[in-house]
């Protein structure tokens, strides 16, 4: 069964470029579903599931961050990558808070983008090095709340959920977690989804931060 990818950008040249790069990453055929706006992205998402979504932030009918949040609500484990030009630190952080798992710059050459896409397909969370430096600088400059100020989960985590969350905090993918504790990948994904719900978050990073802030994790 071929993999499907959702590409959302209003630049035909970039869509063609991304299609070309993605096809080099897989030996078998892949299905590419392209959209040029937030509305088209939502409509196209109905033809999923997808192995990955790539979303631009500047779309004709709205902000790609809205689409990212909408996609994350539909599928907790979908890799969602921003593929965009340089934006402000606030826009970047808002995209990550909405559920983006990575951020790629359009200006990079094909080989650099292909490397970051491979990382995402393996369960990683690729961030362009330039973007990563800006995020670190913005984070260092901001005052963050103390752990004591964080809210406890709406419902206590089970021992299994805490075990899985500890492995998530170590950077393991669902597949790696499943192999390490002898569960199926789908069972792990279900536990991760429950953890998101209990902390009212939409990403692995947010779940770990909430768990540490509330004392569930050290």
Backbone as a chain_set.jsonl record, in Angstrom:
{"seq": "XXXXXXXXXXXXXXXXXXXXXXXXXXXXXXXXXXXXXXXXXXXXXXXXXXXXXXXXXXXXXXXXXXXXXXXXXXXXXXXXXXXXXXXXXXXXXXXXXXXXXXXXXXXXXXXXXXXXXXXXXXXXXXXXXXXXXXXXXXXXXXXXXXXXXXXXXXXXXXXXXXXXXXXXXXXXXXXXXXXXXXXXXXXXXXXXXXXXXXXXXXXXXXXXXXXXXXXXXX", "coords": {"N": [[0.84, -1.2, 0.0], [0.62, 2.183, -0.939], [2.144, 5.186, 0.376], [0.626, 8.223, 1.537], [0.828, 11.749, 1.101], [0.245, 15.011, 2.319], [0.287, 18.158, 0.911], [0.382, 21.563, 1.398], [0.289, 24.564, -0.034], [0.422, 27.684, -1.73], [2.016, 28.117, -3.888], [2.687, 26.98, -6.963], [5.176, 26.224, -8.066], [6.727, 25.557, -5.841], [5.247, 23.432, -4.812], [5.589, 21.567, -6.863], [8.311, 21.19, -6.629], [8.555, 20.075, -4.037], [7.126, 17.721, -4.436], [8.827, 16.417, -6.203], [11.105, 16.058, -4.569], [10.08, 14.439, -2.482], [9.472, 12.102, -3.866], [11.965, 11.069, -4.299], [12.613, 9.976, -1.894], [11.421, 7.591, -1.425], [11.282, 4.239, -2.496], [9.067, 2.892, -3.454], [5.921, 3.737, -5.105], [4.276, 6.848, -4.285], [1.449, 8.643, -2.964], [0.458, 11.858, -3.694], [-1.126, 14.629, -2.371], [-2.279, 17.699, -3.098], [-2.894, 21.054, -1.985], [-4.039, 24.463, -2.049], [-4.825, 26.292, -0.152], [-6.187, 27.11, 3.134], [-8.842, 26.187, 3.344], [-8.959, 24.34, 1.207], [-7.025, 22.6, 2.087], [-8.219, 21.466, 4.378], [-10.383, 20.187, 3.176], [-9.076, 18.376, 1.507], [-7.79, 16.821, 3.365], [-9.637, 14.999, 4.154], [-9.343, 12.826, 2.558], [-7.432, 11.275, 3.665], [-5.875, 8.528, 5.607], [-2.656, 10.209, 6.197], [0.895, 9.988, 5.667], [2.44, 12.119, 6.225], [2.199, 15.682, 6.643], [2.787, 18.72, 4.964], [2.932, 22.111, 5.467], [2.399, 25.451, 4.511], [2.76, 28.681, 6.06], [1.752, 31.142, 5.222], [-1.108, 31.531, 3.665], [-3.662, 31.963, 1.107], [-6.298, 32.268, 2.141], [-6.083, 32.494, 4.858], [-4.237, 31.755, 7.928], [-1.657, 29.361, 8.057], [-1.24, 28.215, 10.521], [-3.693, 27.862, 11.71], [-4.676, 25.722, 10.185], [-2.791, 23.769, 10.866], [-3.349, 23.367, 13.601], [-5.94, 22.361, 13.332], [-5.525, 20.008, 11.863], [-3.95, 18.635, 13.743], [-5.786, 18.199, 15.771], [-7.403, 16.323, 14.527], [-5.682, 14.164, 14.049], [-3.564, 12.854, 16.215], [-0.965, 11.851, 16.013], [0.095, 12.531, 13.565], [2.803, 13.498, 11.546], [3.526, 16.834, 11.151], [4.826, 19.251, 9.213], [6.093, 22.521, 8.972], [6.609, 24.276, 6.03], [8.144, 26.888, 4.944], [8.878, 30.398, 4.296], [11.132, 32.641, 6.019], [9.815, 33.552, 9.173], [8.456, 35.507, 11.915], [9.689, 35.094, 15.313], [7.504, 34.746, 17.002], [5.499, 33.74, 15.283], [6.673, 31.316, 14.527], [6.868, 29.947, 16.985], [4.157, 29.869, 17.619], [3.244, 28.163, 15.625], [4.5, 25.77, 16.344], [3.378, 25.387, 18.866], [0.77, 24.963, 18.068], [0.909, 22.463, 17.067], [2.745, 21.669, 15.137], [5.406, 19.57, 14.079], [7.868, 20.053, 13.092], [10.056, 22.362, 11.309], [10.768, 23.741, 8.293], [12.8, 25.591, 6.03], [12.032, 27.259, 3.018], [14.077, 28.239, 1.52], [16.233, 26.534, 1.585], [18.397, 24.129, -0.081], [17.59, 21.319, -2.278], [18.759, 18.929, -1.312], [19.203, 19.475, 1.398], [16.582, 19.865, 2.335], [15.548, 17.335, 1.768], [17.015, 15.776, 3.567], [16.0, 16.657, 6.056], [13.34, 15.895, 5.761], [13.604, 13.123, 5.658], [14.393, 12.668, 8.277], [12.026, 13.346, 9.625], [10.296, 11.352, 8.64], [11.309, 9.181, 9.903], [10.424, 9.467, 12.413], [11.438, 11.623, 13.756], [11.825, 15.117, 14.808], [12.356, 17.476, 12.879], [14.054, 20.558, 12.796], [14.911, 23.437, 11.09], [18.289, 24.494, 11.215], [18.807, 27.29, 11.418], [16.341, 28.302, 12.228], [16.097, 26.928, 14.636], [18.102, 28.123, 16.195], [17.047, 30.703, 16.458], [14.724, 30.162, 17.889], [15.781, 29.171, 20.287], [17.081, 31.471, 21.177], [14.9, 33.195, 21.538], [13.502, 31.799, 23.488], [15.302, 31.794, 25.595], [15.263, 34.471, 26.217], [12.765, 34.908, 27.179], [10.604, 34.887, 30.035], [9.828, 32.05, 31.822], [7.138, 30.16, 33.302], [7.282, 28.845, 36.656], [7.675, 25.359, 37.588], [5.833, 24.813, 39.646], [3.676, 26.369, 39.042], [2.33, 25.153, 37.035], [-0.497, 23.315, 35.815], [-2.054, 20.379, 37.16], [-2.707, 17.201, 35.551], [-5.985, 16.668, 34.095], [-7.029, 14.235, 34.723], [-5.639, 11.584, 36.621], [-2.577, 10.066, 35.476], [-2.097, 6.746, 34.278], [0.057, 4.038, 35.435], [1.254, 2.863, 33.216], [0.95, 4.89, 31.319], [2.551, 6.886, 32.42], [5.021, 5.582, 32.237], [5.28, 5.42, 29.428], [5.282, 8.14, 28.794], [7.654, 8.943, 29.989], [9.46, 7.735, 28.251], [8.815, 9.059, 25.915], [9.74, 11.574, 26.636], [12.419, 11.097, 26.51], [12.855, 11.184, 23.866], [12.084, 9.1, 22.204], [10.477, 7.482, 19.443], [7.087, 6.403, 18.654], [7.229, 3.808, 17.617], [9.735, 2.952, 18.536], [9.279, 3.062, 21.278], [7.273, 1.133, 21.5], [8.701, -1.194, 20.812], [10.511, -1.294, 22.907], [9.051, -1.781, 25.225], [7.497, -3.904, 24.66], [4.902, -3.638, 23.394], [2.249, -3.087, 20.998], [2.626, -0.834, 18.221], [0.318, 0.623, 17.769], [-1.05, 0.458, 20.166], [0.626, 1.944, 21.8], [0.355, 4.438, 20.528], [-2.301, 4.95, 21.145], [-2.169, 5.238, 23.942], [-0.546, 7.54, 24.041], [-2.249, 9.406, 22.869], [-4.245, 9.48, 24.842], [-2.776, 10.599, 26.923], [-2.279, 13.163, 25.875], [-4.915, 14.127, 25.938], [-5.457, 14.176, 28.693], [-3.713, 16.12, 29.606], [-4.565, 18.189, 28.106], [-3.25, 18.998, 25.711], [-1.526, 19.188, 22.496], [0.74, 18.122, 21.38], [3.849, 16.249, 21.521], [5.989, 17.559, 22.73], [4.683, 19.554, 24.226], [3.243, 17.937, 25.976], [5.267, 16.716, 27.492], [6.418, 18.977, 28.674], [4.248, 19.881, 30.198], [3.936, 17.725, 31.931], [6.338, 17.745, 33.348], [6.148, 20.259, 34.504], [3.974, 19.919, 36.211], [4.852, 18.052, 37.93], [4.585, 15.353, 37.348], [6.546, 14.207, 35.792], [10.075, 14.251, 36.362]], "CA": [[0.0, 0.0, 0.0], [1.458, 3.367, -1.057], [1.98, 6.221, 1.391], [0.025, 9.464, 1.061], [1.381, 12.963, 1.689], [-0.554, 16.213, 2.118], [1.111, 19.337, 0.691], [-0.482, 22.736, 1.373], [1.044, 25.77, -0.371], [-0.201, 28.319, -2.889], [3.019, 28.323, -4.926], [2.798, 25.762, -7.785], [6.573, 25.833, -8.257], [7.193, 24.883, -4.632], [4.564, 22.135, -4.74], [6.258, 20.675, -7.812], [9.63, 20.884, -6.064], [8.367, 19.149, -2.926], [6.738, 16.424, -5.012], [10.036, 15.807, -6.756], [11.967, 15.641, -3.463], [9.447, 13.319, -1.781], [9.555, 10.89, -4.68], [13.315, 10.506, -4.184], [12.794, 9.4, -0.561], [10.747, 6.307, -1.372], [11.454, 3.381, -3.667], [7.744, 2.557, -3.947], [5.123, 4.921, -5.47], [3.598, 7.556, -3.195], [0.318, 9.469, -3.377], [0.649, 13.241, -3.277], [-2.382, 15.375, -2.383], [-1.882, 19.101, -2.985], [-3.93, 22.05, -1.734], [-3.459, 25.795, -2.11], [-5.414, 27.189, 0.837], [-6.636, 26.446, 4.356], [-10.075, 25.466, 3.048], [-8.631, 23.189, 0.373], [-6.275, 21.663, 2.925], [-9.174, 20.74, 5.207], [-11.164, 19.299, 2.316], [-8.196, 17.319, 1.022], [-7.444, 15.954, 4.501], [-10.665, 13.958, 4.277], [-8.932, 11.657, 1.766], [-6.346, 10.615, 4.409], [-4.785, 9.099, 6.417], [-1.423, 10.612, 5.544], [2.162, 9.699, 6.339], [3.016, 13.401, 6.625], [1.615, 16.893, 6.059], [3.679, 19.873, 4.873], [2.003, 23.243, 5.437], [2.954, 26.805, 4.511], [2.063, 29.526, 7.025], [1.056, 32.216, 4.533], [-2.031, 30.986, 2.672], [-4.549, 33.03, 0.619], [-7.531, 32.451, 2.917], [-5.846, 32.463, 6.298], [-2.927, 31.386, 8.446], [-1.42, 27.918, 8.108], [-1.276, 27.765, 11.911], [-5.061, 27.376, 11.917], [-4.765, 24.397, 9.571], [-1.971, 22.867, 11.665], [-4.128, 23.016, 14.787], [-7.084, 21.545, 12.902], [-4.989, 18.678, 11.527], [-3.503, 17.987, 14.973], [-6.979, 17.738, 16.47], [-7.905, 15.139, 13.817], [-4.739, 13.053, 14.105], [-2.574, 13.233, 17.227], [0.387, 11.389, 15.711], [0.493, 12.911, 12.21], [3.911, 14.451, 11.421], [3.124, 18.049, 10.441], [5.992, 20.106, 9.06], [5.954, 23.814, 8.325], [7.57, 24.534, 4.954], [7.821, 28.301, 4.791], [9.97, 31.362, 4.339], [11.397, 33.112, 7.384], [8.741, 34.258, 9.868], [8.86, 36.009, 13.218], [9.77, 34.091, 16.372], [6.153, 34.503, 17.508], [4.815, 32.858, 14.327], [7.292, 29.997, 14.609], [6.458, 29.325, 18.241], [2.724, 29.597, 17.525], [3.084, 26.971, 14.78], [4.902, 24.61, 17.146], [2.357, 25.201, 19.903], [-0.441, 24.451, 17.426], [1.074, 21.043, 16.806], [3.773, 21.352, 14.132], [6.49, 18.749, 14.615], [9.116, 20.452, 12.471], [10.003, 23.636, 10.593], [11.738, 23.763, 7.208], [12.837, 26.829, 5.258], [11.953, 27.063, 1.569], [15.313, 28.679, 0.881], [17.242, 25.475, 1.585], [18.444, 23.379, -1.342], [16.839, 20.062, -2.273], [19.415, 17.925, -0.469], [18.965, 19.828, 2.808], [15.176, 19.579, 2.633], [15.385, 15.878, 1.754], [17.572, 15.261, 4.818], [15.059, 16.955, 7.13], [12.153, 15.071, 5.545], [13.951, 11.757, 6.088], [14.355, 12.675, 9.742], [10.62, 13.331, 10.035], [9.71, 10.057, 8.299], [11.823, 8.213, 10.873], [9.857, 9.77, 13.72], [12.1, 12.761, 14.368], [11.167, 16.426, 14.755], [13.405, 18.311, 12.293], [13.948, 22.017, 12.815], [16.016, 24.051, 10.368], [19.249, 25.026, 12.2], [18.639, 28.726, 11.604], [15.129, 28.47, 13.026], [16.385, 26.424, 15.983], [18.864, 29.145, 16.921], [16.151, 31.804, 16.798], [13.822, 29.695, 18.95], [16.556, 29.131, 21.528], [17.309, 32.847, 21.617], [13.628, 33.733, 22.031], [13.166, 31.095, 24.718], [16.201, 32.268, 26.651], [14.913, 35.839, 26.581], [11.431, 34.954, 27.798], [10.458, 34.335, 31.383], [8.932, 30.901, 31.81], [6.553, 29.901, 34.625], [7.913, 27.795, 37.441], [6.901, 24.122, 37.555], [4.746, 24.809, 40.608], [2.541, 27.096, 38.501], [1.669, 24.337, 36.019], [-1.67, 22.586, 36.281], [-2.008, 18.923, 37.143], [-3.596, 16.662, 34.517], [-7.392, 16.61, 34.473], [-7.239, 12.893, 35.275], [-4.317, 11.003, 36.891], [-2.037, 9.146, 34.489], [-1.855, 5.379, 34.737], [1.479, 3.698, 35.5], [1.702, 2.635, 31.847], [1.05, 6.181, 30.642], [3.751, 7.552, 32.932], [6.159, 4.886, 31.639], [5.383, 5.828, 28.03], [5.635, 9.553, 28.768], [9.087, 9.019, 30.286], [10.175, 7.381, 27.026], [8.596, 10.183, 25.001], [10.63, 12.643, 27.082], [13.78, 10.737, 26.077], [12.934, 11.383, 22.429], [11.789, 7.887, 21.446], [9.27, 7.468, 18.625], [6.113, 5.39, 19.081], [7.734, 2.487, 17.242], [10.834, 2.616, 19.451], [8.669, 2.792, 22.58], [6.587, -0.161, 21.393], [9.699, -2.262, 20.824], [11.232, -1.339, 24.182], [8.196, -2.281, 26.319], [6.733, -5.06, 24.146], [3.525, -3.324, 23.044], [2.104, -2.749, 19.589], [2.747, 0.595, 17.925], [-1.008, 1.234, 17.849], [-1.378, 0.598, 21.589], [1.399, 3.092, 22.277], [-0.277, 5.635, 19.982], [-3.529, 5.169, 21.917], [-1.762, 5.785, 25.242], [-0.07, 8.915, 23.83], [-3.443, 10.221, 22.654], [-4.874, 9.667, 26.151], [-1.927, 11.541, 27.673], [-2.6, 14.484, 25.337], [-6.235, 14.53, 26.41], [-5.413, 14.458, 30.125], [-3.008, 17.388, 29.828], [-5.162, 19.185, 27.207], [-2.205, 19.483, 24.816], [-1.643, 18.615, 21.164], [2.035, 17.709, 20.857], [4.698, 15.519, 22.459], [6.762, 18.542, 23.491], [3.795, 20.176, 25.203], [2.898, 16.938, 26.995], [6.427, 16.559, 28.377], [6.542, 20.207, 29.458], [3.167, 19.899, 31.183], [4.211, 16.677, 32.92], [7.412, 18.221, 34.217], [5.667, 21.397, 35.277], [3.02, 19.502, 37.231], [5.501, 17.092, 38.816], [4.41, 13.964, 36.92], [7.906, 13.823, 35.421], [11.119, 15.105, 36.94]], "C": [[0.879, 1.255, 0.0], [1.157, 4.365, 0.049], [1.397, 7.477, 0.761], [0.613, 10.643, 1.82], [0.475, 14.134, 1.347], [0.37, 17.416, 2.024], [0.191, 20.55, 0.55], [0.369, 23.989, 1.176], [0.415, 26.365, -1.619], [0.804, 28.643, -3.994], [3.194, 27.035, -5.727], [4.235, 25.287, -7.955], [7.111, 25.095, -7.036], [6.537, 23.512, -4.495], [5.241, 21.129, -5.668], [7.621, 20.247, -7.275], [9.515, 19.869, -4.926], [7.97, 17.76, -3.422], [7.964, 15.691, -5.53], [10.941, 15.277, -5.647], [11.382, 14.413, -2.761], [9.571, 12.018, -2.559], [10.941, 10.256, -4.618], [13.533, 9.783, -2.867], [12.201, 8.004, -0.436], [10.987, 5.521, -2.652], [10.106, 3.047, -4.299], [6.974, 3.839, -4.287], [4.478, 5.546, -4.234], [2.453, 8.385, -3.783], [0.494, 10.872, -2.811], [-0.663, 14.0, -3.453], [-2.054, 16.838, -2.104], [-3.096, 20.009, -2.782], [-3.273, 23.422, -1.682], [-4.013, 26.773, -1.108], [-5.803, 26.396, 2.082], [-7.877, 25.605, 4.07], [-9.809, 24.217, 2.214], [-7.871, 22.139, 1.182], [-7.203, 20.824, 3.784], [-9.975, 19.749, 4.369], [-10.321, 18.117, 1.849], [-7.854, 16.34, 2.129], [-8.435, 14.819, 4.663], [-10.292, 12.699, 3.504], [-7.813, 10.875, 2.445], [-6.687, 9.193, 4.781], [-3.522, 9.383, 5.599], [-0.202, 10.22, 6.374], [2.791, 10.982, 6.861], [2.227, 14.517, 5.978], [2.662, 17.992, 6.072], [2.812, 21.092, 4.614], [2.77, 24.562, 5.435], [2.158, 27.649, 5.5], [1.251, 30.628, 6.345], [0.189, 31.674, 3.41], [-3.071, 32.041, 2.31], [-5.756, 33.309, 1.512], [-7.316, 32.381, 4.422], [-4.441, 32.034, 6.645], [-2.794, 29.871, 8.507], [-1.444, 27.368, 9.518], [-2.664, 27.227, 12.25], [-5.207, 25.953, 11.374], [-3.968, 23.376, 10.367], [-2.735, 22.413, 12.912], [-5.295, 22.103, 14.453], [-6.639, 20.123, 12.57], [-4.569, 17.922, 12.784], [-4.69, 17.466, 15.78], [-7.509, 16.445, 15.841], [-7.006, 13.926, 14.012], [-3.566, 13.421, 15.014], [-1.149, 12.89, 16.828], [0.87, 11.766, 14.316], [1.707, 13.845, 12.242], [3.463, 15.646, 10.576], [4.332, 18.98, 10.403], [5.591, 21.426, 8.426], [7.01, 23.886, 7.231], [7.303, 25.962, 4.513], [9.08, 29.131, 4.654], [10.152, 31.794, 5.786], [10.197, 33.865, 7.939], [9.278, 34.759, 11.208], [8.941, 34.866, 14.225], [8.386, 33.739, 16.901], [5.389, 33.545, 16.601], [5.356, 31.437, 14.416], [6.82, 29.265, 15.862], [4.972, 28.998, 18.226], [2.467, 28.34, 16.691], [3.44, 25.711, 15.559], [3.895, 24.338, 18.249], [1.082, 24.609, 19.318], [-0.332, 22.967, 17.09], [2.062, 20.681, 15.72], [4.902, 20.568, 14.791], [7.839, 19.096, 14.003], [8.935, 21.731, 11.68], [11.138, 23.666, 9.579], [11.662, 25.099, 6.478], [12.849, 26.527, 3.765], [13.288, 27.364, 0.888], [16.382, 27.593, 0.806], [17.236, 24.734, 0.256], [17.76, 22.021, -1.178], [17.445, 19.03, -1.335], [19.164, 18.196, 1.01], [17.518, 19.529, 3.203], [14.938, 18.08, 2.685], [15.901, 15.263, 3.055], [16.604, 15.478, 5.972], [13.783, 16.121, 6.992], [12.414, 13.622, 5.953], [13.899, 11.65, 7.603], [12.922, 12.583, 10.245], [9.983, 11.973, 9.782], [10.185, 8.956, 9.246], [11.316, 8.494, 12.292], [10.492, 10.949, 14.425], [11.303, 14.038, 14.23], [12.175, 17.44, 14.211], [13.097, 19.803, 12.342], [15.154, 22.565, 12.053], [16.974, 24.696, 11.375], [19.096, 26.516, 12.456], [17.433, 29.016, 12.483], [15.385, 28.044, 14.471], [17.144, 27.458, 16.807], [17.971, 30.307, 17.339], [15.186, 31.41, 17.921], [14.545, 29.679, 20.291], [16.789, 30.53, 22.076], [16.033, 33.447, 22.2], [13.246, 33.102, 23.358], [14.015, 31.585, 25.888], [15.818, 33.662, 27.127], [13.587, 35.94, 27.332], [11.474, 34.387, 29.206], [9.454, 33.211, 31.33], [8.368, 30.674, 33.203], [7.29, 28.8, 35.349], [7.074, 26.54, 37.375], [5.707, 24.131, 38.495], [3.501, 25.495, 40.067], [1.762, 26.283, 37.482], [0.519, 23.543, 36.639], [-1.44, 21.083, 36.221], [-2.928, 18.421, 36.034], [-5.022, 16.556, 35.027], [-7.74, 15.279, 35.124], [-5.873, 12.265, 35.504], [-3.882, 10.045, 35.78], [-1.881, 7.758, 35.099], [-0.354, 5.127, 34.775], [2.045, 3.492, 34.093], [1.862, 3.951, 31.098], [2.267, 6.959, 31.119], [5.005, 6.921, 32.325], [6.372, 5.337, 30.197], [5.807, 7.285, 27.926], [7.115, 9.755, 29.086], [9.921, 8.707, 29.044], [9.994, 8.454, 25.954], [9.558, 11.317, 25.336], [12.083, 12.368, 26.695], [13.936, 10.823, 24.57], [12.618, 10.171, 21.584], [10.5, 8.06, 20.641], [8.31, 6.407, 19.152], [6.612, 3.983, 18.78], [8.835, 2.042, 18.194], [10.3, 2.304, 20.845], [8.017, 1.421, 22.574], [7.569, -1.319, 21.489], [10.36, -2.399, 22.192], [10.39, -1.902, 25.318], [7.222, -3.353, 25.844], [5.239, -4.78, 24.009], [3.443, -3.079, 21.547], [2.231, -1.232, 19.42], [1.41, 1.3, 18.112], [-1.452, 1.402, 19.302], [-0.634, 1.786, 22.181], [0.761, 4.395, 21.798], [-1.55, 5.977, 20.745], [-3.207, 5.76, 23.285], [-1.312, 7.248, 25.107], [-1.259, 9.853, 23.629], [-4.168, 10.497, 23.972], [-4.093, 10.662, 27.007], [-2.204, 12.973, 27.203], [-3.915, 14.997, 25.925], [-6.196, 14.93, 27.884], [-4.717, 15.776, 30.438], [-3.582, 18.52, 28.976], [-4.102, 19.839, 26.325], [-2.334, 18.756, 23.48], [-0.299, 18.208, 20.569], [2.839, 17.001, 21.944], [5.471, 16.492, 23.341], [5.907, 19.175, 24.582], [3.422, 19.21, 26.323], [4.035, 16.778, 28.0], [6.583, 17.788, 29.257], [5.475, 20.262, 30.55], [3.42, 18.888, 32.293], [5.315, 17.114, 33.876], [6.936, 19.373, 35.082], [4.732, 21.0, 36.397], [3.602, 18.445, 38.164], [5.295, 15.636, 38.447], [5.736, 13.371, 36.467], [8.89, 14.759, 36.101], [11.911, 15.77, 35.845]], "O": [[1.776, 1.385, 0.833], [0.053, 4.39, 0.593], [1.644, 7.763, -0.411], [0.866, 10.559, 3.022], [-0.009, 14.243, 0.22], [1.149, 17.677, 2.941], [-0.683, 20.567, -0.317], [1.076, 24.424, 2.086], [-0.075, 25.631, -2.477], [0.477, 29.367, -4.934], [3.791, 26.083, -5.224], [4.491, 24.084, -7.987], [7.858, 24.125, -7.17], [7.19, 22.543, -4.107], [5.442, 19.973, -5.296], [8.036, 19.1, -7.44], [10.291, 18.915, -4.861], [8.427, 16.748, -2.889], [8.116, 14.488, -5.317], [11.484, 14.179, -5.761], [12.103, 13.457, -2.477], [9.755, 10.953, -1.971], [11.089, 9.057, -4.852], [14.515, 9.057, -2.715], [12.449, 7.309, 0.549], [10.905, 6.066, -3.753], [9.998, 2.93, -5.52], [7.333, 4.915, -3.809], [4.175, 4.854, -3.261], [2.489, 8.775, -4.95], [0.658, 11.051, -1.604], [-1.241, 14.016, -4.54], [-1.607, 17.182, -1.01], [-4.172, 19.769, -3.33], [-2.103, 23.545, -1.319], [-3.718, 27.966, -1.184], [-5.755, 25.166, 2.085], [-7.964, 24.453, 4.495], [-10.372, 23.156, 2.485], [-8.054, 20.937, 0.984], [-7.011, 19.615, 3.914], [-10.217, 18.618, 4.79], [-10.805, 16.986, 1.802], [-7.649, 15.155, 1.867], [-8.108, 13.787, 5.249], [-10.848, 11.629, 3.751], [-7.295, 9.916, 1.872], [-7.703, 8.676, 4.315], [-3.342, 8.881, 4.489], [-0.258, 10.134, 7.601], [3.574, 10.958, 7.811], [1.653, 14.341, 4.903], [3.352, 18.181, 7.073], [2.041, 21.115, 3.655], [3.673, 24.77, 6.246], [0.989, 27.356, 5.751], [0.186, 31.007, 6.833], [0.688, 31.388, 2.321], [-3.345, 32.93, 3.116], [-6.189, 34.455, 1.628], [-8.275, 32.225, 5.178], [-3.565, 31.957, 5.783], [-3.708, 29.178, 8.954], [-1.65, 26.168, 9.704], [-2.794, 26.251, 12.989], [-5.791, 25.089, 12.027], [-4.41, 22.239, 10.532], [-2.762, 21.226, 13.236], [-5.602, 21.177, 15.204], [-7.297, 19.154, 12.948], [-4.796, 16.717, 12.892], [-4.603, 16.407, 16.402], [-8.008, 15.571, 16.55], [-7.488, 12.8, 14.128], [-2.69, 14.197, 14.632], [-0.212, 13.564, 17.256], [1.961, 11.356, 13.921], [1.654, 14.885, 12.898], [3.069, 15.482, 9.421], [4.802, 19.442, 11.443], [4.835, 21.449, 7.455], [8.179, 23.59, 7.477], [6.342, 26.221, 3.789], [10.194, 28.649, 4.862], [9.411, 31.364, 6.67], [9.626, 34.718, 7.26], [10.414, 34.468, 11.582], [8.346, 33.807, 14.028], [8.114, 32.58, 17.214], [4.708, 32.641, 17.085], [4.594, 30.471, 14.384], [6.42, 28.102, 15.799], [4.56, 27.967, 18.758], [1.58, 27.548, 17.011], [2.753, 24.695, 15.446], [3.589, 23.181, 18.537], [0.389, 23.841, 19.985], [-1.338, 22.295, 16.859], [2.214, 19.501, 15.402], [5.303, 20.863, 15.917], [8.851, 18.492, 14.359], [7.809, 22.147, 11.407], [12.313, 23.624, 9.942], [10.582, 25.668, 6.326], [13.581, 25.652, 3.304], [13.594, 26.824, -0.175], [17.337, 27.719, 0.041], [16.227, 24.702, -0.448], [17.399, 21.628, -0.069], [16.715, 18.329, -0.635], [18.94, 17.268, 1.788], [17.263, 19.0, 4.285], [14.207, 17.599, 3.551], [15.293, 14.334, 3.586], [16.404, 14.577, 6.786], [13.211, 15.69, 7.994], [11.542, 12.971, 6.529], [13.417, 10.657, 8.147], [12.632, 11.833, 11.177], [9.214, 11.486, 10.611], [9.535, 7.919, 9.373], [11.729, 7.84, 13.249], [10.137, 11.256, 15.563], [10.237, 14.053, 13.615], [12.784, 18.182, 14.982], [12.008, 20.24, 11.971], [16.292, 22.196, 12.343], [16.524, 25.376, 12.297], [19.24, 26.964, 13.594], [17.49, 29.866, 13.372], [14.949, 28.709, 15.41], [16.856, 27.644, 17.99], [18.113, 30.839, 18.44], [14.872, 32.221, 18.793], [14.001, 30.116, 21.305], [16.708, 30.755, 23.284], [16.071, 34.123, 23.228], [12.728, 33.776, 24.248], [13.528, 31.765, 27.004], [16.02, 34.004, 28.292], [13.321, 36.921, 28.025], [12.285, 33.516, 29.518], [8.339, 33.397, 30.843], [9.041, 30.963, 34.192], [7.862, 27.912, 34.716], [5.871, 26.625, 37.13], [4.677, 23.529, 38.191], [2.396, 25.251, 40.552], [0.656, 26.666, 37.099], [0.556, 23.159, 37.808], [-0.73, 20.58, 35.351], [-3.836, 19.139, 35.618], [-5.256, 16.379, 36.223], [-8.631, 15.203, 35.97], [-5.005, 12.4, 34.642], [-4.697, 9.313, 35.217], [-1.574, 7.616, 36.282], [0.423, 5.903, 34.219], [3.173, 3.894, 33.807], [2.807, 4.113, 30.326], [2.941, 7.614, 30.324], [5.938, 7.626, 31.944], [7.5, 5.606, 29.786], [6.61, 7.633, 27.059], [7.757, 10.638, 28.518], [10.956, 9.331, 28.81], [10.91, 8.724, 25.178], [10.123, 11.947, 24.442], [12.883, 13.296, 26.567], [15.019, 10.568, 24.042], [12.849, 10.186, 20.375], [9.553, 8.7, 21.097], [8.682, 5.602, 20.005], [6.44, 3.071, 19.589], [8.867, 0.885, 18.612], [10.796, 1.401, 21.518], [8.178, 0.64, 23.512], [7.301, -2.311, 22.167], [10.73, -3.503, 22.593], [10.937, -2.444, 26.278], [6.249, -3.672, 26.528], [4.408, -5.576, 24.447], [4.469, -2.884, 20.896], [1.979, -0.461, 20.346], [1.369, 2.445, 18.562], [-2.145, 2.363, 19.637], [-1.195, 2.546, 22.971], [0.639, 5.347, 22.568], [-1.848, 7.15, 20.969], [-3.89, 6.677, 23.742], [-1.647, 8.088, 25.942], [-1.274, 10.965, 24.158], [-4.649, 11.607, 24.2], [-4.681, 11.469, 27.727], [-2.347, 13.884, 28.019], [-4.014, 16.147, 26.352], [-6.829, 15.91, 28.28], [-5.069, 16.466, 31.395], [-3.154, 19.669, 29.093], [-4.05, 21.063, 26.199], [-3.137, 17.833, 23.337], [-0.211, 17.971, 19.364], [2.55, 17.135, 23.133], [5.596, 16.283, 24.547], [6.348, 19.317, 25.722], [3.299, 19.611, 27.48], [3.803, 16.711, 29.207], [6.851, 17.666, 30.452], [5.758, 20.642, 31.686], [3.149, 19.163, 33.462], [5.228, 16.875, 35.08], [7.28, 19.454, 36.261], [4.691, 21.665, 37.432], [2.925, 17.99, 39.086], [5.778, 14.754, 39.156], [6.027, 12.201, 36.715], [8.574, 15.916, 36.381], [12.838, 16.53, 36.127]]}, "num_chains": 1, "name": "protein.A"}
